[in-house]
Amino acid sequence: MRSFASRVNLGPTVAGPSRRTLAWLAGAVALLLAARLSPRAVPFNMDELVHYHALGCATAPLARELPLIRDGCGYHDLRLPFTDTFLPLRSYVYIGSFPSLPFYPFFRLLDAPVAARVQGAVFFLLFVLLAGRLLGARASSVVLAAVVFPVFLATFLVDEGPVGLSAVLFLAALLAVRRALGTAAGLSAAWAAVAALLLFLGLWTKLLFAWWLPVAAGFALAEARRRAGSWPVALRGHRAAALAGIATLALPTALLLASTDREGRPYLAVLRFGGMEAEAGEVQAVAGRLVPYLVDASRLAPRNVTLPASALDPLPLALAAAILALGLRRSRAGTAAWAAAAALTFTLASLSRHSQWPHHFAFPLLPLVLALALALDAAGRRVRVAAALLVVLFWASLAVRWPAATFPGESSPAKDELLAFVRARGLDRGSVQLHASWGTSYIAQLFGDRERMLLYIRTATADREQLELVRDVARAHGRKVLLFSSRRWDRVQTPEVDAVLGRPQSTWRYGEWWAVEYEPVRSASPRP
């Protein structure tokens, strides 16, 4: 008698996921879990959340009732040309509000500062996917190249840039450029417009994205020449697409840069008053502040954590040099071009007096990672295995040193514990928060009770007029004042604070951080 299986057609056998797919899924889950748990080892820096300040203001309705002060809600709004209404187009003086849009799902889902770290992990995974497609390289080669310098992955997770979003927009734009050059004439202009729109979103994200524009232009020209065989043919064949791309990038960029702030200055003026341009004698000094990220791989997040030095710290640079030398020797197409793009971007980064932190160094590092990925992909399995072993060795050295890590005061774990305590106790529900020390305000602006109200006035405890402003806001809303500071007690409870806010009603201390609650005393002549 035939078996049941032989008599009944069960259809084709469905194969399960391959080992490679399972490995990548496991890696993605591990990265997301590491991002979720990262605050235990790396406390937050307030600037990880500055990109989303506009979102914090939009989700706290009472923020609109606060006075307009420096770096407060509405302070960085811009007015488009030929309009009278100020719009929340910026989160900071040179950071746009666009990052709030992709961050919003993470913000809603996790409702805690770690949302920024999880988003960074997702952006890193997208970077690997897009870079692999752009280069035609194995994803494993991209991942290995991306972790040669620990600062690269760390910058995605501890993102004070924003770097992750910028990298994804940049690579997506280059892929759109390639699609525009390889598609029919009718769709070529549309894809060019998509590429230009992505580049504009990068500029809106942060003006420093302009450091990548020459690389994007060079990529487009090289890709067009490769397909057409010569410059004249390339230019004639893609004239319509080029015009569509230029127009799509130029128009919204011009509108954004011509928008004016509350002092009547165009956004373009930030290049001058925002310190975006270095003086002639500063360029060498700025470059000198970026070079240590190449030679000292323990500087992966210096604003968050400081690790002890090690003799292994130059290993990533030596490994990268060996990989590049091997790649250039084997003449893998694109390796030299991406290395040159890294050098060009490093030069541009050195022209800004702001450049000194990992999120600045990430701009020239990204094309270098692409060059390393191409070189590794062409090098053969043995070379990749040897490189991976050296990378694991160096990351293990970081883990061994971590127990001896120290933290800057502005990013100390105590600050995170204090803010979590305030949120858990609901102390932000019935108070006006006054943040008088740098390190807490952008975090508190985004997370907490929906009715939260806060002001960041760094000099408030020594300024009676500013304290009276805070007191009057609290009285008008029937609230207490909750003062945050990391100063010594005599600089927290100053004579000015004593005169305007009175004596503390409750005091909480976490490490060097204070939260002090006051029931404001009434003034004989309150503000109108």
C-alpha positions as CSV (number, residue, x, y, z in Angstrom):
1,M,0.0,0.0,0.0
2,R,1.4,3.4,-1.0
3,S,2.2,5.8,1.8
4,F,0.0,8.8,2.4
5,A,2.8,11.1,1.1
6,S,3.0,9.2,-2.2
7,R,-0.8,9.4,-2.7
8,V,-1.3,13.1,-1.7
9,N,0.5,15.9,-3.5
10,L,1.8,18.1,-0.7
11,G,3.4,20.6,-3.2
12,P,7.0,21.6,-3.5
13,T,9.2,21.5,-0.4
14,V,9.9,25.0,1.0
15,A,13.5,25.5,2.0
16,G,14.2,27.4,5.2
17,P,16.3,30.5,5.4
18,S,19.9,30.0,4.5
19,R,22.7,30.0,7.0
20,R,23.9,33.4,5.6
21,T,20.4,34.9,6.1
22,L,20.2,33.5,9.6
23,A,23.7,34.9,10.4
24,W,22.7,38.4,9.2
25,L,19.4,38.3,11.1
26,A,21.4,37.3,14.3
27,G,23.8,40.1,13.6
28,A,21.1,42.7,13.2
29,V,19.3,41.5,16.4
30,A,22.6,41.7,18.3
31,L,23.3,45.2,17.0
32,L,19.8,46.4,18.0
33,L,20.1,44.8,21.4
34,A,23.5,46.4,21.9
35,A,22.0,49.8,21.0
36,R,19.2,49.1,23.5
37,L,21.6,48.2,26.3
38,S,24.3,50.8,25.4
39,P,23.3,53.4,28.0
40,R,24.5,51.0,30.7
41,A,28.1,51.4,29.4
42,V,27.9,54.8,27.6
43,P,25.8,57.5,29.2
44,F,24.0,60.0,27.0
45,N,25.4,63.2,25.8
46,M,22.7,65.9,25.5
47,D,23.7,66.6,21.8
48,E,22.5,63.2,20.8
49,L,19.0,64.6,21.2
50,V,19.5,68.1,19.9
51,H,18.5,67.2,16.3
52,Y,15.0,66.4,17.6
53,H,14.4,69.6,19.6
54,A,11.7,70.7,17.3
55,L,9.9,67.4,17.9
56,G,10.2,67.9,21.7
57,C,8.6,71.3,21.4
58,A,5.8,70.0,19.1
59,T,4.9,67.2,21.5
60,A,4.8,69.4,24.6
61,P,1.8,71.7,24.0
62,L,2.6,74.1,26.9
63,A,6.0,74.8,25.4
64,R,4.2,77.4,23.3
65,E,3.3,79.3,26.4
66,L,6.9,79.7,27.5
67,P,8.9,83.0,26.8
68,L,11.0,83.0,23.8
69,I,14.6,82.6,25.0
70,R,17.9,81.5,23.5
71,D,17.8,77.9,22.3
72,G,14.2,77.6,23.6
73,C,11.2,76.4,21.6
74,G,10.7,78.7,18.6
75,Y,14.0,80.4,19.0
76,H,15.5,78.8,15.8
77,D,12.4,79.1,13.7
78,L,12.8,80.5,10.2
79,R,10.6,82.6,7.9
80,L,10.6,81.6,4.3
81,P,11.1,84.3,1.7
82,F,8.0,86.3,0.9
83,T,6.1,85.0,3.9
84,D,5.4,86.4,7.4
85,T,5.0,83.1,9.4
86,F,7.9,81.6,11.3
87,L,8.2,77.8,10.9
88,P,10.1,75.2,12.9
89,L,12.6,74.5,10.1
90,R,15.5,74.2,12.5
91,S,16.3,72.4,15.7
92,Y,19.5,74.3,16.3
93,V,21.4,77.1,14.6
94,Y,22.9,74.8,11.9
95,I,20.7,71.7,12.3
96,G,17.5,71.4,10.5
97,S,14.3,69.9,11.8
98,F,14.0,67.2,9.2
99,P,15.7,64.5,11.4
100,S,12.6,64.7,13.7
101,L,10.5,63.0,10.9
102,P,12.4,59.6,10.7
103,F,13.0,59.7,14.4
104,Y,9.3,60.0,15.3
105,P,8.4,56.3,15.1
106,F,11.3,55.4,17.4
107,F,10.3,58.2,19.7
108,R,6.7,56.9,19.9
109,L,7.7,53.3,20.2
110,L,10.3,53.5,22.9
111,D,9.5,56.9,24.7
112,A,13.0,57.1,26.2
113,P,16.4,58.5,25.2
114,V,17.6,55.1,24.1
115,A,15.3,55.6,21.0
116,A,18.1,57.6,19.5
117,R,20.6,54.7,19.9
118,V,18.2,52.2,18.4
119,Q,17.6,54.5,15.5
120,G,21.3,54.7,15.0
121,A,21.6,50.9,14.8
122,V,18.8,50.8,12.2
123,F,20.7,53.5,10.2
124,F,23.9,51.5,10.3
125,L,22.1,48.4,9.0
126,L,20.7,50.6,6.2
127,F,24.1,51.9,5.5
128,V,25.5,48.4,5.1
129,L,22.7,47.5,2.7
130,L,23.0,50.7,0.6
131,A,26.8,50.6,0.5
132,G,26.8,47.0,-0.6
133,R,24.5,47.9,-3.5
134,L,26.4,51.0,-4.4
135,L,29.8,49.2,-4.5
136,G,28.6,45.8,-5.7
137,A,30.4,44.3,-2.7
138,R,29.6,41.6,-0.2
139,A,27.7,42.9,2.8
140,S,30.3,41.1,5.0
141,S,33.1,43.2,3.3
142,V,31.1,46.4,4.1
143,V,30.6,45.4,7.7
144,L,34.2,44.5,8.2
145,A,35.4,47.8,6.7
146,A,32.9,49.7,8.9
147,V,34.3,48.3,12.1
148,V,38.0,48.7,11.3
149,F,37.8,52.1,13.0
150,P,35.5,51.7,16.0
151,V,34.6,55.4,15.9
152,F,32.5,54.8,12.7
153,L,30.1,52.4,14.3
154,A,30.1,54.3,17.6
155,T,29.2,57.5,15.7
156,F,26.0,55.8,14.4
157,L,25.0,54.7,17.8
158,V,26.1,57.8,19.8
159,D,25.0,60.1,17.1
160,E,25.8,63.8,17.8
161,G,25.8,64.6,14.1
162,P,23.3,63.6,12.9
163,V,25.5,61.1,11.0
164,G,23.3,58.1,10.5
165,L,20.6,59.9,8.6
166,S,23.1,61.9,6.6
167,A,24.9,58.7,5.5
168,V,21.7,57.0,4.5
169,L,20.6,60.0,2.5
170,F,24.0,60.4,0.8
171,L,24.2,56.7,-0.3
172,A,20.6,56.7,-1.4
173,A,21.2,59.8,-3.5
174,L,24.2,58.2,-5.2
175,L,22.1,55.1,-6.0
176,A,19.4,57.4,-7.5
177,V,22.1,59.1,-9.6
178,R,23.2,55.7,-11.0
179,R,19.6,54.8,-11.7
180,A,19.1,58.1,-13.5
181,L,22.1,57.4,-15.7
182,G,21.1,53.9,-16.5
183,T,17.4,54.3,-17.3
184,A,15.4,55.4,-20.3
185,A,15.3,59.1,-21.1
186,G,11.7,59.5,-19.9
187,L,12.6,58.3,-16.4
188,S,16.1,59.7,-16.2
189,A,15.1,63.2,-15.3
190,A,12.7,61.8,-12.6
191,W,15.5,59.8,-11.0
192,A,17.8,62.7,-11.1
193,A,15.2,64.8,-9.3
194,V,14.9,62.1,-6.7
195,A,18.7,62.1,-6.2
196,A,18.7,65.9,-5.9
197,L,15.8,65.9,-3.4
198,L,17.7,63.4,-1.2
199,L,20.8,65.7,-1.3
200,F,18.6,68.6,-0.3
201,L,17.2,66.7,2.6
202,G,20.8,66.1,3.7
203,L,21.5,69.8,3.6
204,W,18.3,70.4,5.6
205,T,19.4,67.8,8.1
206,K,22.7,69.6,8.6
207,L,24.5,72.2,6.6
208,L,27.8,70.3,7.0
209,F,26.3,67.8,4.5
210,A,27.7,70.2,1.9
211,W,31.1,68.5,2.5
212,W,29.8,65.5,0.5
213,L,28.3,67.5,-2.4
214,P,31.7,67.6,-4.4
215,V,31.9,63.8,-3.9
216,A,28.3,63.4,-5.2
217,A,29.1,65.6,-8.2
218,G,32.3,63.6,-8.9
219,F,30.4,60.3,-8.6
220,A,27.8,61.5,-11.1
221,L,30.4,62.7,-13.7
222,A,32.5,59.5,-13.4
223,E,29.4,57.3,-13.7
224,A,28.2,59.2,-16.7
225,R,31.6,59.0,-18.4
226,R,31.8,55.3,-17.6
227,R,28.5,54.6,-19.3
228,A,29.0,56.9,-22.3
229,G,32.7,56.4,-22.9
230,S,33.6,60.1,-23.2
231,W,32.7,63.4,-21.6
232,P,31.0,65.0,-24.7
233,V,28.7,62.0,-25.2
234,A,27.9,61.8,-21.5
235,L,27.0,65.5,-21.3
236,R,24.8,65.4,-24.4
237,G,23.1,62.2,-23.4
238,H,22.1,63.3,-19.9
239,R,21.5,67.0,-20.3
240,A,17.9,66.9,-19.4
241,A,18.6,64.7,-16.3
242,A,21.4,67.1,-15.2
243,L,19.1,70.1,-15.5
244,A,16.3,68.4,-13.6
245,G,18.7,67.5,-10.8
246,I,20.3,70.9,-10.5
247,A,17.0,72.6,-10.5
248,T,15.5,70.3,-7.9
249,L,18.5,70.8,-5.6
250,A,19.0,74.5,-6.2
251,L,15.4,75.7,-5.7
252,P,14.6,74.4,-2.2
253,T,18.2,75.0,-1.1
254,A,18.0,78.6,-2.1
255,L,14.6,79.0,-0.3
256,L,16.0,77.4,2.8
257,L,19.2,79.5,2.8
258,A,17.4,82.7,2.1
259,S,14.9,82.1,5.0
260,T,15.5,84.6,7.8
261,D,15.7,84.1,11.6
262,R,14.0,86.2,14.2
263,E,16.9,88.7,14.0
264,G,16.4,89.2,10.3
265,R,19.5,87.2,9.3
266,P,19.3,84.8,6.3
267,Y,20.1,81.2,7.2
268,L,23.1,81.4,4.9
269,A,24.7,83.8,7.4
270,V,25.2,80.9,9.8
271,L,28.4,80.2,7.7
272,R,29.8,83.4,9.3
273,F,28.2,83.9,12.7
274,G,27.9,80.2,13.4
275,G,31.7,79.4,13.1
276,M,31.2,77.2,10.0
277,E,34.2,78.8,8.3
278,A,37.7,78.6,9.7
279,E,40.1,81.6,9.5
280,A,43.2,81.2,7.3
281,G,45.4,80.3,10.3
282,E,42.9,77.9,11.8
283,V,42.8,75.3,9.1
284,Q,45.9,73.4,10.2
285,A,44.8,73.5,13.8
286,V,41.4,72.1,12.9
287,A,43.0,69.3,10.8
288,G,45.1,68.6,13.9
289,R,42.0,68.0,16.0
290,L,40.7,65.4,13.5
291,V,43.9,63.4,12.9
292,P,43.8,61.8,16.4
293,Y,40.7,59.8,15.4
294,L,43.0,58.0,12.9
295,V,45.9,57.3,15.2
296,D,44.1,56.8,18.5
297,A,41.2,54.4,18.1
298,S,40.2,54.6,21.7
299,R,38.6,58.0,21.0
300,L,35.4,56.5,19.8
301,A,33.0,58.7,21.8
302,P,35.2,61.3,23.7
303,R,32.2,63.4,24.8
304,N,30.6,60.4,26.4
305,V,33.4,58.2,27.6
306,T,37.2,58.3,28.0
307,L,39.1,55.0,27.8
308,P,42.7,54.4,29.0
309,A,45.3,54.5,26.3
310,S,46.8,51.3,24.9
311,A,49.7,50.3,22.6
312,L,47.1,48.7,20.3
313,D,45.4,52.1,19.6
314,P,47.2,52.6,16.2
315,L,46.3,49.1,15.0
316,P,43.2,50.2,13.1
317,L,45.2,52.8,11.1
318,A,47.9,50.2,10.3
319,L,45.3,47.7,9.2
320,A,43.4,50.3,7.1
321,A,46.7,51.3,5.4
322,A,47.5,47.6,4.6
323,I,44.1,47.0,3.2
324,L,44.2,50.1,1.0
325,A,47.7,49.2,-0.2
326,L,46.5,45.8,-1.2
327,G,43.4,47.2,-2.9
328,L,45.3,49.7,-4.9
329,R,47.9,47.1,-5.9
330,R,45.1,44.9,-7.3
331,S,43.6,47.9,-9.0
332,R,40.0,47.3,-7.9
333,A,38.0,50.0,-9.6
334,G,36.9,52.7,-7.3
335,T,39.2,52.0,-4.4
336,A,41.5,54.9,-5.3
337,A,38.6,57.2,-6.2
338,W,36.9,56.6,-2.8
339,A,40.2,57.1,-1.0
340,A,40.7,60.4,-2.9
341,A,37.1,61.4,-1.9
342,A,38.0,60.8,1.7
343,A,41.0,63.1,1.4
344,L,38.9,65.8,-0.2
345,T,36.2,65.6,2.4
346,F,38.9,65.7,5.2
347,T,40.2,68.9,3.6
348,L,36.7,70.4,3.5
349,A,36.0,69.4,7.1
350,S,39.2,71.2,8.1
351,L,37.8,74.4,6.8
352,S,35.2,74.6,9.6
353,R,36.3,75.8,13.0
354,H,33.7,73.6,14.6
355,S,35.4,70.4,13.4
356,Q,36.8,68.4,16.3
357,W,34.3,65.7,17.3
358,P,33.6,62.2,15.9
359,H,30.5,63.3,14.1
360,H,32.7,65.7,12.1
361,F,35.3,63.1,11.4
362,A,32.6,60.7,10.2
363,F,32.2,62.7,7.0
364,P,35.7,62.0,5.6
365,L,35.7,58.5,7.3
366,L,32.6,57.3,5.3
367,P,34.3,57.4,1.8
368,L,37.4,55.8,3.4
369,V,35.2,53.0,4.7
370,L,33.8,52.5,1.1
371,A,37.4,52.3,-0.2
372,L,38.2,49.7,2.4
373,A,35.1,47.7,1.6
374,L,36.1,47.6,-2.1
375,A,39.6,46.6,-1.3
376,L,38.5,43.9,1.1
377,D,36.0,42.5,-1.3
378,A,38.7,42.0,-3.9
379,A,41.3,40.7,-1.5
380,G,40.2,37.2,-1.1
381,R,38.8,35.2,1.8
382,R,42.1,34.7,3.6
383,V,42.8,38.4,3.8
384,R,39.3,39.1,5.0
385,V,39.6,36.4,7.7
386,A,43.0,37.8,8.9
387,A,41.6,41.4,8.9
388,A,38.5,40.2,10.9
389,L,40.7,38.5,13.5
390,L,42.7,41.7,14.0
391,V,39.5,43.7,14.3
392,V,38.1,41.3,16.9
393,L,41.4,41.6,18.8
394,F,41.2,45.4,18.9
395,W,37.5,45.4,19.9
396,A,38.4,42.9,22.7
397,S,41.0,45.3,23.9
398,L,38.4,48.0,24.2
399,A,36.2,45.7,26.2
400,V,39.1,44.9,28.6
401,R,39.7,48.6,29.2
402,W,36.0,49.5,29.7
403,P,35.9,49.0,33.5
404,A,38.5,51.7,33.8
405,A,36.5,54.2,31.7
406,T,35.7,57.7,33.0
407,F,32.9,60.0,32.0
408,P,32.7,63.8,31.5
409,G,30.5,65.5,34.0
410,E,28.0,66.7,31.3
411,S,27.5,63.1,30.2
412,S,27.8,61.3,33.5
413,P,25.6,58.3,34.3
414,A,24.3,60.3,37.4
415,K,22.6,62.7,35.0
416,D,20.7,60.0,33.3
417,E,19.7,58.4,36.6
418,L,18.4,61.8,37.8
419,L,16.4,62.4,34.7
420,A,14.9,58.9,34.8
421,F,14.0,59.5,38.5
422,V,12.2,62.8,37.6
423,R,10.2,61.1,34.9
424,A,9.3,58.1,37.0
425,R,8.2,60.3,39.9
426,G,6.2,62.6,37.6
427,L,8.1,65.6,39.0
428,D,8.0,67.2,35.6
429,R,4.2,67.3,35.6
430,G,3.7,69.9,38.2
431,S,6.8,72.0,37.8
432,V,8.6,74.4,35.4
433,Q,12.0,72.8,34.9
434,L,15.0,75.2,35.0
435,H,18.1,73.6,33.5
436,A,21.1,75.7,34.7
437,S,23.9,73.3,33.6
438,W,24.7,71.9,30.2
439,G,23.8,68.3,29.8
440,T,20.1,67.7,30.5
441,S,17.8,70.1,28.8
442,Y,17.4,68.5,25.3
443,I,16.8,65.1,26.9
444,A,14.2,66.5,29.3
445,Q,12.6,68.4,26.4
446,L,11.9,65.2,24.5
447,F,10.9,62.8,27.2
448,G,8.6,63.0,30.2
449,D,5.1,64.1,31.0
450,R,3.1,65.6,28.1
451,E,2.5,68.7,30.1
452,R,6.2,69.3,30.7
453,M,7.5,72.9,30.7
454,L,11.2,73.7,30.7
455,L,13.7,76.5,30.2
456,Y,17.5,76.2,29.7
457,I,19.2,79.2,31.2
458,R,22.8,78.4,32.0
459,T,23.5,81.6,34.0
460,A,20.1,81.7,35.8
461,T,21.3,81.0,39.3
462,A,23.4,84.2,39.2
463,D,20.9,86.3,37.4
464,R,18.0,87.7,39.4
465,E,16.1,88.9,36.4
466,Q,16.2,85.5,34.7
467,L,15.1,83.9,37.9
468,E,12.2,86.3,38.2
469,L,11.1,85.3,34.7
470,V,11.1,81.6,35.6
471,R,9.3,82.3,38.9
472,D,6.6,84.3,37.2
473,V,6.0,81.6,34.6
474,A,5.7,79.0,37.4
475,R,3.3,81.2,39.3
476,A,1.2,81.8,36.2
477,H,0.7,78.1,35.7
478,G,0.4,77.2,39.4
479,R,3.6,75.2,39.3
480,K,6.7,74.7,41.3
481,V,10.2,75.3,40.0
482,L,12.5,72.3,39.5
483,L,16.1,73.4,39.2
484,F,18.7,71.1,37.6
485,S,22.4,71.8,38.0
486,S,25.8,70.1,38.3
487,R,27.5,72.9,40.2
488,R,28.6,73.0,43.8
489,W,25.8,73.6,46.2
490,D,26.9,77.2,46.9
491,R,26.5,77.9,43.2
492,V,23.1,76.2,43.1
493,Q,21.5,77.9,46.2
494,T,23.0,81.3,45.5
495,P,21.8,84.5,47.2
496,E,19.8,85.3,44.0
497,V,18.0,82.0,44.1
498,D,17.3,82.4,47.8
499,A,15.8,85.9,47.2
500,V,13.6,84.9,44.2
501,L,12.8,81.2,44.7
502,G,13.2,80.9,48.4
503,R,14.6,77.9,50.3
504,P,14.4,74.4,48.7
505,Q,11.3,72.4,49.4
506,S,12.9,69.1,48.3
507,T,16.3,68.2,47.1
508,W,17.6,65.1,45.2
509,R,21.2,64.4,44.4
510,Y,22.7,61.9,42.0
511,G,26.4,62.0,41.9
512,E,27.3,65.6,41.1
513,W,23.9,66.4,39.7
514,W,21.2,68.2,41.8
515,A,17.4,68.5,41.3
516,V,16.0,71.1,43.7
517,E,12.3,71.9,44.0
518,Y,11.1,75.3,45.1
519,E,7.7,76.8,45.9
520,P,8.4,80.3,44.5
521,V,7.9,83.2,46.9
522,R,5.5,85.9,45.7
523,S,6.9,89.2,44.5
524,A,5.5,92.5,45.3
525,S,5.8,93.5,41.7
526,P,5.3,90.5,39.5
527,R,6.0,90.6,35.8
528,P,3.0,91.6,33.6
